[in-house]
Amino acid sequence: MLRGCRPCCEAQSWLVASRRSAARQRRQLSDAQEFRSDKGSLKLSLKSAHLIGIAQSRGERPYQEDAYSVKSLDLSTAELQRTLKRTENSSAAAWKGKAKASSEPTTEQVAYFAVFDGHGTDQVSHYLRDHLHELLETAKASDVPAAVETYKKVGGYLRRFKGGLLERLAQGTDGLEEPERVLALDERATLAFIQADETVMADEEITDSGSVATAVLLHSLDIPATPFFGASLLALTTAHVGDTRALLTSTKTGRITVLTENHHPDSRVEAERLRRIGTGLVTDSFGESRWGGALANTRGIGDEKFKRLGVVAEPDVTTRVLKGEEWSSLILLSDGISGVISDQETADLIRGISDPTKAAQAIVNFVEEVGGEDNMTAIVVPLPGWRKVGGSDSTASRREFRLRQNVGQSARARRM
C-alpha cells in the first residue's frame, strides 16, 4: 500500500505537498454564478438559503462526520459538449438540435453539490469538502497515466487496475487527435475521485478514516444560458461511491427517480465485482454485511487498509439531460437519513414547502422524530418544477404511524 512502500515515500510526500501547493495557488472557487441577457446581468449566490436548502444534525453521535459542499465550477465548453454528445435520450436530442443551430456556446458555469459521510474520523469527509471540487475543476488528461500507475501500486485487488473509464488515456495522450484529448465529465469525475483517494492514502496525518461521497454537477443547456432553476433543458451528472444518495422528484407525479445505487457488499453489482477475491464478506448476527468485517460500503475514499480488498474510489458516473419543468427538486442525503426513511417519504415530506431550507430541515426533523441516531445531512435543490408537484402524498399514513410509534422515544425528545 502507499504508506507501506518505503521506496516510494519521497514520491508520496511530494504528491501530497504538490497537490496542497497547487490548491493554494488556485483561484478561490466561486460560490456564485452570473448570467447576462438583453435586460442586464444577474448574479446568484449558491450560498443563499432561499436558493439552496441545507440542514444537518449530529443525531446521537458524539461528533459530526458528515460534510457537504456547494460551489460553481468553470469547465470548458468543449468538454461539456463532448459529454452531452455521448448522452442518448429525447432531451439530449433536443439540445443537440438547438446547439447546432446556434452560434453561442454552452455555458461553462456548472453548479456543484456534494454530500460526504465520513467514518472513523471526520478527516476524509472534511478533505473532500475542501478539495474535491478543486480536483474536479483542475483535472487534466495528462494526469491520468500517473494516477492509474499509483493506484496499481497499492496492490491486491488494484494491481490489475487499468483505469476503468480512464483506460483510453492510461498510456498517455500521444497519438490522440486533439478532440480525443478532451476529458468527458465521467472521465474527469473518475480521475478526481482517484486523485483524492491517492492523496488521502499518502497523507500520514490521515489514519483509520474514510468517507463515501455523492457529487452532482448541474448546468443549464439553454442558449443563451439561464439559471438551473429556470432552465428548459438541464444536464445532470452524478458521481458516486458508497451509500450517500441523490434523488430527483417528478413535477407531474411527485415520484422519485433514484440517481445512485448503494455500494454495499451484498448488492448484486458489487458482489459480482468482488467475487473473484473470495474473502472479505462477514455477516453479523443482525444480518448486516460488512466487507473486511468492518465496512458497510465497498467503495469509498480513504480506508487505506481495505484497498487491497477492493474498497476503491472509482465512482459510478451517469449523465442525463433533463427537461427542466419535468423535475421539481434534486435531493442529496447522507445515509443517516436514507437509512431511516424511504426515498418516497423524503420527497413527500417537502410537498407544499416553498422554502428549500425549510424543506431540508423538515427532512432532518422527521428523521429525528422517528428515531434517527446517525449524523444527518440533507441538501434540497429547487428545479424548474419547484412548488408545482402533482400526484398524491402516498406515504402520509405511513409517516403518521411512525410518528405515533415513536412518541417520546425520538432523539429530539430525549434531548429536550
TORLUM-353436 format. One record per residue (C-alpha): residue number from 1; residue in three letters; x, y, z. Coordinates in Angstrom, 1 decimal, padded with zeros to 4 digits. Layout:
BEGIN
<NUM "ALA" <X Y Z>>
...
***
This chain:
BEGIN
<1 "MET" <000.0 000.0 000.0>>
<2 "LEU" <001.1 003.6 -000.4>>
<3 "ARG" <002.4 004.2 003.1>>
<4 "GLY" <004.0 000.8 003.4>>
<5 "CYS" <006.0 001.0 000.1>>
<6 "ARG" <009.1 002.8 001.6>>
<7 "PRO" <011.0 003.3 -001.8>>
<8 "CYS" <008.1 005.5 -002.8>>
<9 "CYS" <007.9 007.6 000.4>>
<10 "GLU" <009.6 010.6 -001.1>>
<11 "ALA" <007.3 010.5 -004.1>>
<12 "GLN" <004.3 010.2 -001.9>>
<13 "SER" <005.3 013.2 000.2>>
<14 "TRP" <005.8 015.1 -003.0>>
<15 "LEU" <002.4 014.1 -004.2>>
<16 "VAL" <000.7 015.4 -001.1>>
<17 "ALA" <002.8 018.6 -000.9>>
<18 "SER" <002.4 019.4 -004.6>>
<19 "ARG" <-001.4 019.0 -004.6>>
<20 "ARG" <-001.7 021.1 -001.5>>
<21 "SER" <000.5 023.7 -003.0>>
<22 "ALA" <-001.5 023.7 -006.2>>
<23 "ALA" <-004.7 024.1 -004.2>>
<24 "ARG" <-003.3 027.2 -002.5>>
<25 "GLN" <-002.3 028.7 -005.8>>
<26 "ARG" <-005.7 028.2 -007.5>>
<27 "ARG" <-008.2 031.0 -007.5>>
<28 "GLN" <-010.9 030.9 -004.9>>
<29 "LEU" <-013.6 028.9 -006.4>>
<30 "SER" <-016.8 030.8 -006.8>>
<31 "ASP" <-019.9 030.4 -004.7>>
<32 "ALA" <-021.8 032.5 -007.3>>
<33 "GLN" <-023.0 032.2 -010.9>>
<34 "GLU" <-023.6 035.1 -013.3>>
<35 "PHE" <-025.9 035.3 -016.2>>
<36 "ARG" <-026.3 038.1 -018.9>>
<37 "SER" <-029.2 039.0 -021.1>>
<38 "ASP" <-030.5 042.0 -023.1>>
<39 "LYS" <-032.1 043.2 -019.8>>
<40 "GLY" <-028.8 043.2 -017.9>>
<41 "SER" <-026.9 040.8 -015.7>>
<42 "LEU" <-027.9 038.5 -012.8>>
<43 "LYS" <-025.6 037.3 -010.1>>
<44 "LEU" <-026.8 034.4 -007.9>>
<45 "SER" <-025.2 033.3 -004.7>>
<46 "LEU" <-025.2 029.5 -004.2>>
<47 "LYS" <-024.9 030.2 -000.5>>
<48 "SER" <-028.3 031.8 -000.4>>
<49 "ALA" <-030.7 029.9 001.9>>
<50 "HIS" <-033.5 030.9 -000.4>>
<51 "LEU" <-031.8 029.2 -003.4>>
<52 "ILE" <-030.3 026.0 -001.9>>
<53 "GLY" <-031.7 024.3 001.2>>
<54 "ILE" <-029.2 022.6 003.6>>
<55 "ALA" <-029.8 021.1 007.0>>
<56 "GLN" <-027.7 018.9 009.3>>
<57 "SER" <-027.9 017.1 012.6>>
<58 "ARG" <-025.3 015.3 014.7>>
<59 "GLY" <-028.1 012.9 015.8>>
<60 "GLU" <-027.0 010.8 018.8>>
<61 "ARG" <-023.4 010.6 017.7>>
<62 "PRO" <-020.7 012.4 019.7>>
<63 "TYR" <-019.2 014.0 016.5>>
<64 "GLN" <-020.5 015.3 013.2>>
<65 "GLU" <-018.6 013.4 010.5>>
<66 "ASP" <-020.9 014.4 007.6>>
<67 "ALA" <-019.8 017.2 005.4>>
<68 "TYR" <-021.2 019.0 002.3>>
<69 "SER" <-020.0 021.4 -000.4>>
<70 "VAL" <-021.8 023.7 -002.8>>
<71 "LYS" <-019.7 025.5 -005.5>>
<72 "SER" <-019.7 026.9 -009.0>>
<73 "LEU" <-017.1 025.3 -011.3>>
<74 "ASP" <-015.8 026.5 -014.6>>
<75 "LEU" <-015.5 023.7 -017.1>>
<76 "SER" <-014.7 024.0 -020.8>>
<77 "THR" <-017.5 024.2 -023.4>>
<78 "ALA" <-015.7 021.5 -025.5>>
<79 "GLU" <-015.7 019.1 -022.5>>
<80 "LEU" <-019.4 019.7 -021.7>>
<81 "GLN" <-020.3 019.2 -025.3>>
<82 "ARG" <-018.2 016.0 -025.6>>
<83 "THR" <-020.1 014.6 -022.6>>
<84 "LEU" <-023.5 015.6 -024.0>>
<85 "LYS" <-022.8 014.1 -027.4>>
<86 "ARG" <-022.4 010.7 -025.7>>
<87 "THR" <-025.7 011.1 -023.9>>
<88 "GLU" <-028.7 009.5 -025.7>>
<89 "ASN" <-032.3 010.4 -024.9>>
<90 "SER" <-035.0 012.6 -026.4>>
<91 "SER" <-034.0 015.6 -024.2>>
<92 "ALA" <-030.4 015.2 -025.3>>
<93 "ALA" <-031.5 015.1 -029.0>>
<94 "ALA" <-033.4 018.4 -028.4>>
<95 "TRP" <-030.3 020.0 -027.1>>
<96 "LYS" <-028.1 018.8 -030.0>>
<97 "GLY" <-030.5 020.3 -032.5>>
<98 "LYS" <-030.6 023.6 -030.6>>
<99 "ALA" <-026.8 023.8 -030.2>>
<100 "LYS" <-026.2 023.0 -033.8>>
<101 "ALA" <-028.4 025.9 -034.9>>
<102 "SER" <-026.8 028.4 -032.5>>
<103 "SER" <-023.5 030.2 -032.7>>
<104 "GLU" <-023.5 030.8 -029.0>>
<105 "PRO" <-021.5 028.4 -026.7>>
<106 "THR" <-023.0 026.3 -023.9>>
<107 "THR" <-022.4 027.8 -020.5>>
<108 "GLU" <-019.2 026.9 -018.7>>
<109 "GLN" <-020.7 027.5 -015.3>>
<110 "VAL" <-021.5 024.3 -013.6>>
<111 "ALA" <-023.2 024.1 -010.2>>
<112 "TYR" <-021.6 021.5 -007.9>>
<113 "PHE" <-023.5 019.9 -005.0>>
<114 "ALA" <-021.9 017.2 -002.8>>
<115 "VAL" <-022.5 015.3 000.4>>
<116 "PHE" <-019.9 013.3 002.2>>
<117 "ASP" <-020.4 010.7 005.0>>
<118 "GLY" <-017.2 010.1 007.0>>
<119 "HIS" <-016.4 007.3 009.3>>
<120 "GLY" <-013.6 006.7 011.7>>
<121 "THR" <-013.0 010.4 012.0>>
<122 "ASP" <-014.1 013.5 010.0>>
<123 "GLN" <-010.6 013.8 008.3>>
<124 "VAL" <-011.6 012.4 004.9>>
<125 "SER" <-015.0 013.9 004.7>>
<126 "HIS" <-013.5 017.3 005.5>>
<127 "TYR" <-010.7 016.8 003.0>>
<128 "LEU" <-013.4 016.1 000.3>>
<129 "ARG" <-015.4 019.1 001.4>>
<130 "ASP" <-012.4 021.4 001.0>>
<131 "HIS" <-010.8 019.8 -002.1>>
<132 "LEU" <-012.8 017.5 -004.3>>
<133 "HIS" <-014.3 020.4 -006.2>>
<134 "GLU" <-010.8 021.7 -006.9>>
<135 "LEU" <-009.7 018.4 -008.3>>
<136 "LEU" <-012.8 018.2 -010.4>>
<137 "GLU" <-012.1 021.6 -011.9>>
<138 "THR" <-008.4 021.2 -012.5>>
<139 "ALA" <-008.0 017.6 -013.5>>
<140 "LYS" <-006.2 017.1 -016.9>>
<141 "ALA" <-005.9 014.2 -019.3>>
<142 "SER" <-002.2 014.3 -018.8>>
<143 "ASP" <-002.7 013.4 -015.1>>
<144 "VAL" <-004.2 010.0 -016.0>>
<145 "PRO" <-001.1 007.8 -016.5>>
<146 "ALA" <000.4 008.7 -013.2>>
<147 "ALA" <-002.9 008.3 -011.3>>
<148 "VAL" <-003.5 004.9 -012.8>>
<149 "GLU" <000.0 003.7 -012.1>>
<150 "THR" <-000.1 005.0 -008.5>>
<151 "TYR" <-003.4 003.1 -007.9>>
<152 "LYS" <-001.9 -000.1 -009.3>>
<153 "LYS" <001.0 000.1 -006.8>>
<154 "VAL" <-001.5 -000.3 -003.9>>
<155 "GLY" <-001.5 -004.0 -004.9>>
<156 "GLY" <-004.1 -006.7 -004.1>>
<157 "TYR" <-007.3 -006.1 -006.0>>
<158 "LEU" <-005.9 -002.9 -007.6>>
<159 "ARG" <-002.7 -004.5 -009.1>>
<160 "ARG" <-004.7 -005.2 -012.3>>
<161 "PHE" <-006.4 -001.8 -012.4>>
<162 "LYS" <-006.5 -000.5 -015.9>>
<163 "GLY" <-008.2 002.8 -015.3>>
<164 "GLY" <-011.9 002.0 -015.8>>
<165 "LEU" <-013.3 004.9 -017.7>>
<166 "LEU" <-009.8 006.3 -017.9>>
<167 "GLU" <-008.3 003.3 -019.7>>
<168 "ARG" <-008.2 005.1 -023.1>>
<169 "LEU" <-005.9 007.7 -021.5>>
<170 "ALA" <-003.8 005.4 -019.2>>
<171 "GLN" <-000.9 005.2 -021.7>>
<172 "GLY" <-000.9 009.0 -022.3>>
<173 "THR" <-002.3 011.3 -024.9>>
<174 "ASP" <000.4 011.0 -027.6>>
<175 "GLY" <-001.1 009.9 -030.8>>
<176 "LEU" <-004.6 011.1 -030.0>>
<177 "GLU" <-006.3 013.7 -032.1>>
<178 "GLU" <-007.0 017.0 -030.2>>
<179 "PRO" <-010.7 016.3 -029.7>>
<180 "GLU" <-009.9 012.9 -028.2>>
<181 "ARG" <-007.6 014.6 -025.6>>
<182 "VAL" <-010.6 016.4 -024.1>>
<183 "LEU" <-011.9 014.8 -020.9>>
<184 "ALA" <-015.6 013.9 -020.8>>
<185 "LEU" <-017.3 014.6 -017.4>>
<186 "ASP" <-017.4 010.9 -016.4>>
<187 "GLU" <-013.6 010.7 -017.0>>
<188 "ARG" <-013.0 013.9 -015.1>>
<189 "ALA" <-015.0 012.7 -012.2>>
<190 "THR" <-013.3 009.4 -012.1>>
<191 "LEU" <-009.9 011.0 -012.2>>
<192 "ALA" <-010.8 013.5 -009.4>>
<193 "PHE" <-012.1 010.7 -007.1>>
<194 "ILE" <-009.0 008.6 -007.7>>
<195 "GLN" <-006.7 011.5 -007.1>>
<196 "ALA" <-008.5 012.4 -003.9>>
<197 "ASP" <-008.1 008.8 -002.7>>
<198 "GLU" <-004.4 008.7 -003.5>>
<199 "THR" <-003.8 012.0 -001.7>>
<200 "VAL" <-005.6 010.7 001.4>>
<201 "MET" <-003.7 007.5 001.4>>
<202 "ALA" <-000.4 009.2 001.1>>
<203 "ASP" <-001.1 011.7 003.9>>
<204 "GLU" <000.4 010.3 007.1>>
<205 "GLU" <-001.8 012.7 009.1>>
<206 "ILE" <-004.9 010.8 008.0>>
<207 "THR" <-005.3 007.4 009.7>>
<208 "ASP" <-008.2 005.0 010.1>>
<209 "SER" <-010.6 007.3 008.3>>
<210 "GLY" <-012.7 007.1 005.2>>
<211 "SER" <-015.7 008.7 003.6>>
<212 "VAL" <-018.4 007.9 001.0>>
<213 "ALA" <-019.4 010.6 -001.4>>
<214 "THR" <-022.1 011.8 -003.9>>
<215 "ALA" <-021.4 014.7 -006.1>>
<216 "VAL" <-023.8 016.2 -008.6>>
<217 "LEU" <-022.9 018.6 -011.5>>
<218 "LEU" <-025.8 020.6 -012.8>>
<219 "HIS" <-025.8 023.2 -015.6>>
<220 "SER" <-028.2 024.9 -018.0>>
<221 "LEU" <-028.3 023.9 -021.6>>
<222 "ASP" <-030.4 026.9 -022.6>>
<223 "ILE" <-028.9 029.2 -025.2>>
<224 "PRO" <-028.3 031.8 -024.0>>
<225 "ALA" <-027.7 030.3 -020.6>>
<226 "THR" <-030.2 030.7 -017.8>>
<227 "PRO" <-030.0 029.7 -014.1>>
<228 "PHE" <-030.5 026.0 -013.5>>
<229 "PHE" <-033.7 026.6 -011.5>>
<230 "GLY" <-035.4 028.2 -014.6>>
<231 "ALA" <-033.8 026.3 -017.5>>
<232 "SER" <-035.8 024.5 -020.1>>
<233 "LEU" <-033.0 021.9 -020.6>>
<234 "LEU" <-030.5 020.8 -017.9>>
<235 "ALA" <-027.5 018.5 -017.9>>
<236 "LEU" <-027.1 016.5 -014.7>>
<237 "THR" <-024.0 014.3 -013.9>>
<238 "THR" <-023.8 012.2 -010.8>>
<239 "ALA" <-020.5 010.7 -009.4>>
<240 "HIS" <-021.0 008.4 -006.5>>
<241 "VAL" <-019.2 006.0 -004.2>>
<242 "GLY" <-020.8 004.3 -001.1>>
<243 "ASP" <-024.3 004.9 000.3>>
<244 "THR" <-024.9 008.6 000.2>>
<245 "ARG" <-027.9 009.3 -002.0>>
<246 "ALA" <-029.2 011.5 -004.8>>
<247 "LEU" <-032.8 011.7 -005.9>>
<248 "LEU" <-034.9 013.6 -008.4>>
<249 "THR" <-038.6 014.4 -007.8>>
<250 "SER" <-041.0 014.4 -010.7>>
<251 "THR" <-043.1 017.5 -011.1>>
<252 "LYS" <-046.1 015.7 -012.6>>
<253 "THR" <-046.4 012.8 -010.1>>
<254 "GLY" <-044.1 013.6 -007.1>>
<255 "ARG" <-042.5 010.2 -007.6>>
<256 "ILE" <-038.8 009.7 -007.0>>
<257 "THR" <-036.1 008.8 -009.5>>
<258 "VAL" <-033.0 007.4 -007.7>>
<259 "LEU" <-029.7 008.6 -009.2>>
<260 "THR" <-027.4 006.4 -007.1>>
<261 "GLU" <-027.0 002.8 -006.1>>
<262 "ASN" <-025.6 001.8 -002.7>>
<263 "HIS" <-022.2 000.2 -002.9>>
<264 "HIS" <-022.8 -002.5 -000.3>>
<265 "PRO" <-021.1 -005.9 -000.2>>
<266 "ASP" <-024.4 -007.7 -000.7>>
<267 "SER" <-025.6 -005.6 -003.7>>
<268 "ARG" <-025.7 -007.5 -007.0>>
<269 "VAL" <-023.2 -005.3 -008.9>>
<270 "GLU" <-020.7 -005.1 -006.0>>
<271 "ALA" <-020.9 -008.8 -005.2>>
<272 "GLU" <-020.1 -009.7 -008.8>>
<273 "ARG" <-017.2 -007.2 -008.9>>
<274 "LEU" <-015.7 -008.6 -005.7>>
<275 "ARG" <-016.5 -012.3 -006.2>>
<276 "ARG" <-013.0 -013.2 -007.5>>
<277 "ILE" <-011.4 -012.1 -004.3>>
<278 "GLY" <-013.2 -014.8 -002.5>>
<279 "THR" <-012.8 -013.4 001.0>>
<280 "GLY" <-013.8 -010.3 003.0>>
<281 "LEU" <-017.5 -010.6 003.4>>
<282 "VAL" <-018.8 -011.0 007.0>>
<283 "THR" <-022.5 -011.1 008.0>>
<284 "ASP" <-023.1 -010.2 011.6>>
<285 "SER" <-025.9 -011.5 013.9>>
<286 "PHE" <-028.2 -008.8 012.8>>
<287 "GLY" <-027.9 -009.9 009.1>>
<288 "GLU" <-025.9 -006.9 008.1>>
<289 "SER" <-023.0 -007.5 005.7>>
<290 "ARG" <-019.5 -006.0 006.3>>
<291 "TRP" <-016.7 -006.0 003.9>>
<292 "GLY" <-013.4 -006.9 005.6>>
<293 "GLY" <-015.5 -007.5 008.7>>
<294 "ALA" <-015.7 -003.7 009.3>>
<295 "LEU" <-017.1 -001.7 006.3>>
<296 "ALA" <-020.7 -001.4 005.2>>
<297 "ASN" <-019.5 000.1 001.9>>
<298 "THR" <-017.4 -001.5 -000.8>>
<299 "ARG" <-016.4 001.8 -002.4>>
<300 "GLY" <-015.1 005.0 -000.8>>
<301 "ILE" <-012.3 007.3 -000.3>>
<302 "GLY" <-009.7 006.6 002.4>>
<303 "ASP" <-009.8 003.3 004.4>>
<304 "GLU" <-006.3 002.5 003.1>>
<305 "LYS" <-006.0 -000.9 004.8>>
<306 "PHE" <-009.1 -002.1 002.8>>
<307 "LYS" <-007.9 -001.0 -000.6>>
<308 "ARG" <-006.2 -004.4 -001.4>>
<309 "LEU" <-009.6 -006.0 -000.7>>
<310 "GLY" <-011.3 -003.9 -003.4>>
<311 "VAL" <-012.7 -000.9 -001.5>>
<312 "VAL" <-012.0 001.5 -004.3>>
<313 "ALA" <-012.8 005.2 -005.0>>
<314 "GLU" <-013.7 004.5 -008.7>>
<315 "PRO" <-017.2 006.2 -008.9>>
<316 "ASP" <-020.3 005.2 -010.7>>
<317 "VAL" <-020.9 008.2 -013.1>>
<318 "THR" <-024.0 008.9 -015.1>>
<319 "THR" <-025.1 011.9 -017.2>>
<320 "ARG" <-028.6 012.7 -018.3>>
<321 "VAL" <-030.3 015.6 -020.0>>
<322 "LEU" <-033.5 016.8 -018.3>>
<323 "LYS" <-036.4 018.8 -019.4>>
<324 "GLY" <-036.4 021.3 -016.6>>
<325 "GLU" <-040.1 021.7 -016.0>>
<326 "GLU" <-040.5 017.9 -015.6>>
<327 "TRP" <-038.5 017.9 -012.3>>
<328 "SER" <-039.3 019.6 -009.1>>
<329 "SER" <-036.2 019.1 -007.0>>
<330 "LEU" <-032.8 017.4 -006.6>>
<331 "ILE" <-032.2 016.0 -003.1>>
<332 "LEU" <-028.9 014.8 -001.7>>
<333 "LEU" <-028.8 012.8 001.5>>
<334 "SER" <-026.4 011.1 003.9>>
<335 "ASP" <-027.3 007.6 005.0>>
<336 "GLY" <-028.3 008.9 008.4>>
<337 "ILE" <-031.5 009.9 006.6>>
<338 "SER" <-031.8 007.4 003.7>>
<339 "GLY" <-031.2 004.5 006.1>>
<340 "VAL" <-034.2 005.5 008.2>>
<341 "ILE" <-036.8 006.8 005.8>>
<342 "SER" <-037.7 005.7 002.2>>
<343 "ASP" <-036.8 007.8 -000.9>>
<344 "GLN" <-040.5 008.5 -001.4>>
<345 "GLU" <-041.1 009.6 002.2>>
<346 "THR" <-038.3 012.1 001.7>>
<347 "ALA" <-040.0 013.6 -001.4>>
<348 "ASP" <-043.4 013.6 000.2>>
<349 "LEU" <-042.2 015.3 003.3>>
<350 "ILE" <-041.4 018.5 001.4>>
<351 "ARG" <-044.6 018.7 -000.6>>
<352 "GLY" <-046.0 022.2 -000.2>>
<353 "ILE" <-042.9 023.7 001.4>>
<354 "SER" <-041.8 026.7 -000.7>>
<355 "ASP" <-038.6 027.5 001.0>>
<356 "PRO" <-035.8 025.0 000.3>>
<357 "THR" <-034.0 025.5 003.6>>
<358 "LYS" <-037.3 024.7 005.5>>
<359 "ALA" <-037.7 021.7 003.2>>
<360 "ALA" <-034.2 020.3 004.1>>
<361 "GLN" <-034.9 021.0 007.8>>
<362 "ALA" <-038.2 019.2 007.6>>
<363 "ILE" <-036.5 016.1 006.3>>
<364 "VAL" <-033.9 016.1 009.2>>
<365 "ASN" <-036.6 016.9 011.8>>
<366 "PHE" <-038.8 014.0 010.8>>
<367 "VAL" <-035.9 011.5 010.8>>
<368 "GLU" <-035.0 012.7 014.3>>
<369 "GLU" <-038.7 012.3 015.4>>
<370 "VAL" <-038.8 008.6 014.2>>
<371 "GLY" <-035.6 007.7 015.9>>
<372 "GLY" <-032.7 008.5 013.6>>
<373 "GLU" <-029.5 008.5 015.6>>
<374 "ASP" <-026.7 008.8 012.9>>
<375 "ASN" <-025.3 012.0 011.5>>
<376 "MET" <-027.7 013.5 009.0>>
<377 "THR" <-027.3 015.9 006.0>>
<378 "ALA" <-030.0 016.9 003.5>>
<379 "ILE" <-029.5 019.2 000.5>>
<380 "VAL" <-032.6 020.4 -001.4>>
<381 "VAL" <-032.0 022.0 -004.8>>
<382 "PRO" <-035.1 023.5 -006.4>>
<383 "LEU" <-035.5 022.8 -010.1>>
<384 "PRO" <-037.9 024.5 -012.6>>
<385 "GLY" <-040.9 022.4 -011.4>>
<386 "TRP" <-040.4 023.5 -007.8>>
<387 "ARG" <-043.7 024.3 -006.0>>
<388 "LYS" <-045.7 022.6 -008.8>>
<389 "VAL" <-045.7 019.0 -007.6>>
<390 "GLY" <-048.7 017.0 -008.6>>
<391 "GLY" <-049.9 013.5 -007.7>>
<392 "SER" <-050.7 012.4 -004.2>>
<393 "ASP" <-048.8 012.1 -000.9>>
<394 "SER" <-048.6 008.3 -000.9>>
<395 "THR" <-046.6 008.0 002.3>>
<396 "ALA" <-048.6 010.3 004.6>>
<397 "SER" <-050.3 007.5 006.6>>
<398 "ARG" <-047.0 005.6 007.0>>
<399 "ARG" <-045.3 008.7 008.3>>
<400 "GLU" <-048.1 009.4 010.8>>
<401 "PHE" <-047.9 005.8 012.0>>
<402 "ARG" <-044.2 006.0 012.5>>
<403 "LEU" <-044.6 009.3 014.5>>
<404 "ARG" <-047.2 007.7 016.8>>
<405 "GLN" <-044.9 004.7 017.3>>
<406 "ASN" <-042.1 006.9 018.4>>
<407 "VAL" <-043.8 009.4 020.7>>
<408 "GLY" <-041.4 010.3 023.5>>
<409 "GLN" <-038.7 008.0 022.1>>
<410 "SER" <-037.1 010.1 019.4>>
<411 "ALA" <-033.6 011.5 019.6>>
<412 "ARG" <-035.1 015.0 019.5>>
<413 "ALA" <-037.4 014.2 022.5>>
<414 "ARG" <-034.5 012.8 024.5>>
<415 "ARG" <-032.5 016.0 024.1>>
<416 "MET" <-035.4 018.2 025.3>>
***
